[in-house]
Amino acid sequence: MNKTTTVRVDIETYEGLKKLSRQLNQPMQKIIQEALAGYKRKVLLSATAEAFAALREKRELWQEEIEERQLWESTLQDGIEK
């Protein structure tokens, strides 16, 4: 069994969570877990987009990235299947 702990939230957040729990017929813990996973994904994608934007600003490094992608794209036609 997983260990648990208590987290304090304001009453509005709690009521919203309770309402979602009823609507989705899922435990509040699962809703929080899924919300956290979605938020982590959003943060990761945002950081990745920022990193690529910074890379694009550096012409030489961006060109290296494009060249490496082209090398990898050629492997799609190498005849090797899954």
Backbone bond lengths (Angstrom), bond angles and torsions (degrees), N, CA, C in turn:
res aa  C-N    CA-C-N  psi(-1)  N-CA   C-N-CA  omega(-1)  CA-C   N-CA-C  phi
1 M - - - 1.445 - - 1.529 108.97 -
2 N 1.318 115.95 138.91 1.463 121.10 178.68 1.515 110.68 -71.67
3 K 1.323 114.83 143.62 1.462 119.21 173.65 1.518 108.32 -74.90
4 T 1.302 116.43 151.49 1.464 120.75 179.68 1.524 109.81 -128.74
5 T 1.309 115.00 167.30 1.455 122.16 175.88 1.519 108.44 -146.76
6 T 1.288 116.48 176.57 1.460 121.73 -179.68 1.518 109.71 -108.66
7 V 1.316 116.17 138.43 1.461 122.12 176.17 1.522 107.07 -124.88
8 R 1.311 116.44 133.79 1.465 120.15 179.29 1.527 109.87 -88.16
9 V 1.323 115.34 132.93 1.469 121.80 174.30 1.519 107.46 -133.36
10 D 1.321 115.59 158.26 1.465 117.57 177.96 1.529 109.13 -71.14
11 I 1.299 116.07 162.64 1.468 122.21 -173.98 1.526 111.64 -61.82
12 E 1.326 117.26 -35.93 1.469 120.59 179.62 1.532 110.61 -63.63
13 T 1.320 116.37 -42.71 1.469 120.70 177.86 1.520 110.33 -64.31
14 Y 1.322 116.37 -43.97 1.460 120.82 179.51 1.525 111.32 -61.41
15 E 1.318 116.54 -44.92 1.465 120.34 -179.93 1.529 110.72 -63.70
16 G 1.319 116.80 -40.20 1.464 120.45 177.30 1.519 111.56 -63.58
17 L 1.316 116.13 -41.13 1.462 121.27 178.07 1.523 110.95 -64.99
18 K 1.311 115.92 -42.59 1.465 120.92 178.96 1.533 110.55 -62.71
19 K 1.323 116.15 -42.13 1.467 120.75 179.52 1.532 110.55 -63.23
20 L 1.328 116.34 -45.81 1.469 119.73 177.56 1.521 111.00 -61.02
21 S 1.309 116.33 -40.50 1.455 121.32 179.54 1.525 110.88 -57.87
22 R 1.314 115.76 -43.72 1.470 119.98 178.74 1.526 111.38 -68.65
23 Q 1.338 116.24 -44.96 1.469 120.47 -178.25 1.521 111.85 -61.07
24 L 1.318 115.72 -42.37 1.464 120.36 -175.61 1.521 113.14 -91.89
25 N 1.320 115.71 -6.18 1.462 121.10 -176.49 1.536 110.78 53.29
26 Q 1.320 114.60 47.09 1.464 121.51 178.90 1.522 108.91 -131.82
27 P 1.318 116.50 150.90 1.462 118.63 177.56 1.532 110.94 -65.41
28 M 1.320 115.59 149.29 1.463 120.16 179.36 1.526 110.99 -57.58
29 Q 1.318 116.82 -36.98 1.464 120.44 180.00 1.529 111.09 -58.89
30 K 1.324 116.94 -42.36 1.466 120.30 -179.85 1.527 110.61 -65.63
31 I 1.308 117.46 -40.04 1.466 121.30 179.13 1.523 109.87 -62.72
32 I 1.329 116.24 -42.85 1.465 119.99 178.13 1.524 110.36 -64.60
33 Q 1.325 117.70 -43.18 1.465 121.18 179.29 1.527 111.07 -59.63
34 E 1.330 116.25 -45.17 1.461 119.88 -179.40 1.527 111.40 -68.11
35 A 1.325 116.42 -37.79 1.468 119.97 177.80 1.525 110.25 -64.18
36 L 1.319 116.93 -42.05 1.462 121.14 178.96 1.526 110.68 -64.70
37 A 1.320 117.12 -42.31 1.465 120.55 178.23 1.527 110.20 -61.57
38 G 1.319 117.32 -42.63 1.465 121.11 178.15 1.513 112.05 -64.09
39 Y 1.315 116.23 -40.11 1.466 120.58 179.49 1.527 110.74 -67.07
40 K 1.333 116.57 -41.36 1.473 120.40 177.22 1.527 110.39 -60.57
41 R 1.328 116.10 -42.68 1.463 121.51 178.71 1.526 110.16 -60.91
42 K 1.330 116.48 -43.84 1.463 121.76 179.71 1.529 110.81 -62.11
43 V 1.325 117.07 -44.05 1.465 121.54 179.19 1.528 110.37 -63.63
44 L 1.332 116.92 -43.41 1.464 120.95 179.49 1.524 111.10 -62.29
45 L 1.330 117.00 -46.57 1.460 120.39 -179.26 1.522 111.47 -64.96
46 S 1.312 117.03 -36.81 1.461 121.05 177.72 1.528 110.59 -65.33
47 A 1.323 116.73 -44.84 1.465 120.83 178.63 1.525 110.79 -64.10
48 T 1.325 116.90 -38.70 1.463 121.02 178.45 1.519 110.52 -64.78
49 A 1.320 117.18 -44.14 1.466 121.22 178.69 1.525 110.71 -61.84
50 E 1.328 116.65 -41.59 1.465 120.34 178.37 1.526 111.11 -64.30
51 A 1.329 116.81 -40.69 1.465 120.64 179.69 1.527 110.83 -64.67
52 F 1.331 117.03 -42.24 1.465 119.51 178.21 1.523 111.20 -67.64
53 A 1.318 117.40 -36.09 1.470 120.36 176.97 1.523 109.90 -62.91
54 A 1.321 116.93 -42.31 1.469 120.90 178.29 1.524 110.46 -65.74
55 L 1.325 116.84 -38.52 1.464 120.96 179.02 1.525 110.60 -65.13
56 R 1.334 117.08 -41.17 1.464 121.04 179.56 1.522 112.12 -61.39
57 E 1.317 117.12 -27.27 1.468 121.31 -179.60 1.532 111.67 -70.63
58 K 1.322 116.39 -20.42 1.470 121.37 -178.85 1.523 107.67 -103.33
59 R 1.316 115.56 96.48 1.470 121.49 -171.21 1.527 114.03 -50.47
60 E 1.321 116.67 -48.52 1.465 119.79 -175.57 1.529 111.12 -64.13
61 L 1.307 116.66 -45.05 1.467 120.07 179.30 1.528 111.62 -66.91
62 W 1.328 116.86 -37.83 1.464 120.10 178.51 1.526 110.23 -65.21
63 Q 1.323 116.55 -39.55 1.463 120.35 178.18 1.530 110.07 -62.14
64 E 1.327 117.03 -40.96 1.469 120.46 176.73 1.530 110.50 -61.15
65 E 1.313 116.62 -40.63 1.468 121.36 178.29 1.530 110.54 -60.94
66 I 1.318 116.43 -46.44 1.473 121.15 -179.99 1.523 110.51 -62.17
67 E 1.321 116.33 -43.79 1.470 119.99 179.80 1.524 110.99 -62.95
68 E 1.313 117.10 -41.10 1.466 119.91 178.76 1.529 110.85 -65.60
69 R 1.316 117.02 -40.00 1.472 119.99 177.18 1.524 110.69 -60.55
70 Q 1.329 116.22 -41.39 1.464 120.02 -180.00 1.526 110.70 -63.05
71 L 1.326 116.74 -38.69 1.464 119.79 176.32 1.526 111.00 -61.29
72 W 1.321 116.23 -44.42 1.454 120.00 -179.49 1.525 111.61 -68.40
73 E 1.319 117.81 -35.20 1.466 120.70 179.24 1.523 111.18 -62.24
74 S 1.311 116.94 -32.20 1.464 119.47 -179.98 1.524 111.17 -66.22
75 T 1.321 117.97 -22.38 1.465 119.86 178.89 1.522 111.92 -72.17
76 L 1.325 117.06 -16.69 1.461 119.65 178.83 1.524 111.59 -67.74
77 Q 1.309 116.44 -21.03 1.461 120.78 -177.59 1.524 111.67 -109.49
78 D 1.330 117.41 23.17 1.460 119.88 -176.70 1.521 113.18 -85.34
79 G 1.331 117.22 -0.66 1.452 120.97 176.68 1.520 114.10 84.30
80 I 1.313 117.01 -3.06 1.464 119.77 179.43 1.522 108.40 -87.86
81 E 1.306 115.19 124.15 1.460 120.43 178.06 1.518 109.00 -98.78
82 K 1.292 115.53 172.36 1.475 122.23 -177.71 1.492 113.82 -42.37
